Amino acid sequence: NVHFDGELVARQVKMDPAQVFKTLVARGEKRGILVACVPVDCELNCKALAQAAGEKKVELVHVAELIALTGYQRGGCSPIGMKKPYPVFIDESALAHDIVAVSAGTRGCQLLLAPDALFSYTRAQKARLTKEEE
């Protein structure tokens, strides 16, 4: 269960789950592969990602495609250092924190950095990407 894994990682690094971001890979019809980073305690809103990327709709890629597309396995996918420089979208909530964590490219290994550094390095766009609480 991805949700549990992210919350477990947050506990291991002794950080609020709102500061620990999971990296999800999606495919749009026009732009192709897109990368989204959202807090581990939230769900990606695919409609919001599509809107941010200028797509009609996006779908998450199948887990079997991850290594070929990104070089990373499920649970260790990082927005930094993918095989190709895909467009990256980071949930705007990242900017509310001094430090955020993303996968360092291996399961169980986290990279802690300032959100500005993450946005800058990945050339990410900020967007509201999470599903609203019901």
Order of alpha helices (4+ residues) and beta strands (2+ residues): alpha-beta-beta-alpha-beta-alpha-beta-beta-beta-alpha-beta
